[in-house]
């Protein structure tokens, strides 16, 4: 029996149904980021090796994927209101399955682009914008914690899915590896979503209300786009994710000359483990900290790690630099939602975080192709890493300029 939209719920209770939804979103994040984020580093390196396709053209497919995904994410809150959270996750999973099969069978560039465009529907249905909106239907007071716990799946995906793809492809071939991974997703995720995601206690068309808080005007997309309050959050994370995505998508290709393919895959796993450690460690204290200052520190730390990667050939030093970079990878995915949660009214959370996520994705969608073109033009990744550093430092400066009147 579902609760009425106005009924009180105990979000702290371990028996609260919302925590089962958090688990389902955690599993969804593992596959969404595994196939739709970390996996692209594997696809680019492997397709370049197998078919000899230029890096710029292969990474251009990833850019098209992120651009379409960003457009779709803008409307994810509206789609959830129409089809419900369970159906959204199931449709997203189906889109990932179809796209992975198409990608495994791709023999020409147009087939690659087609596969990743289908994948963009899965990404929009199972990534940050969707997860934040879904959990907003079950959580109000504990929303920040719920989102942070669910998005740990994004970090675990780098530990599990990224190295698993590398291992499966090495043990068999590109096609077989992707098909095995797809079958695993369908087997694991389908029953979890079906049994854990039920009807939310709040209406999908009614945002959560705060206890005895004064009614505040709901933010619209147009109002947000005219506001520095919105852009002071959105802009720095757009720059930060442009750098982070650019580095992660090309990570194996960057590290392979010094580490080899298998060790580069291991470095991806190490970075993902550190992302989990960083998110869990920071999550325990983030509510007591200035989240903007934490963001700036994270960005500067990543920039320094990129500087080390640019100038070092030593495998041990490279592993350490990648680990340091990884400490902030998960937090830069989680922090936008936490800052929006703190600085915007609860009634507007879903709309604002979906819009911010979409704009960020439009920005970092340019990153794979941009970095691929720069790499092809310069014959190496030094200029790519310099661009990423500049974006990180710019973001660190912008995030500190919080509007005085909110």
Buried (B, 14 or more C-beta within 10 A) or exposed (E): EEEEBEEEBEBEEEEBBBBBBBBBBBBBBBBBBBBBBBBBBBBBBBBBEEBEBBBBBBBBBBBBBBBBBBBBBBBBBBBBBEBBBBBBBBBBBBBBBBBBBBBBEBEEBEBBBBBBBBBBBBBBBBBBBBBBBBBBBBBBBBBBBBBBBBBBBBBBBBBBBBBBBBEBBBEEEBBEBBBBBBEBBBEEBBEBBEEBBBBBBBBBEEBBBEEEEEEEEEBEBEBBEEBBBBBBBBBBBBBBBBBBBBBBBBBBBBBBEBBEBEBBBBBBBBBBBBBBBBBBEBBEEBEEEEBBEBBBEBBBBBBBBBBBBBEBEEBEBBBBBBBBBBBBBBBBBBBBBBBBBEBBBBBBBBBBBBBBBBBBBBBBBBBBBBBBBBBBEEEEBBBBBBBBBBBBBBBBEBBEEBEEEE
